[in-house]
Amino acid sequence: MNTFAKTLTNKAVTWVTDMLIRGRYELWIRKYGRTYVDAAEKEQRFANFKEKFEFVRKHNRERTYGCTLGLNEFSDMSWEEFENTYCMKGFMNHLTAEDLEMINNAGCEMPTPQAAAGAWRTKGRSQQGSPPKALEGMLRGGWMSFVVLLVM
């Protein structure tokens, strides 16, 4: 096969693939109810969609990850647009020095797993889950006391 025929064949395959992806894109637009301001935006969104479509198809064809991917309502967004919109990218840039200090000094220290596990051994069972002293006698009566408490 000569070079011209190969080039023509490659262009035809690319054109058919583009048309198939465009058909999928039109179905996707209807499914998610998308509308665009103008044809230029629609073409840009199609380019994003095509990139995601090819990524999903390549990933699923490889079958090396044990899972399959699919298209969703974010498939027409660029990676950067998605990150900026949904991943709070740049969030820390909007915080003042006072905000950062408040976050860093919030005093929300989590106990280490060893400390949490060993605490009940030294201090006895935790009393956090116990009822208040006023309700202890009433709750010993079982579920009937609980029903009476609700009716009151």
Secondary structure, 3 states (H helix, E strand, C coil): CCHHHHHHHHHHHHHHHHHHHHHHHHHHHHHHCCCCCCHHHHHHHHHHHHHHHHHHHHHHHHCCCCCCCCCCCCCCCCHHHHHHHHCCCCHHHHCCHHHHHHHHCCCCCCCCHHHHHHHHHHHCCCCCCCCCHHHHHHHCCCHHHHHHHHHC
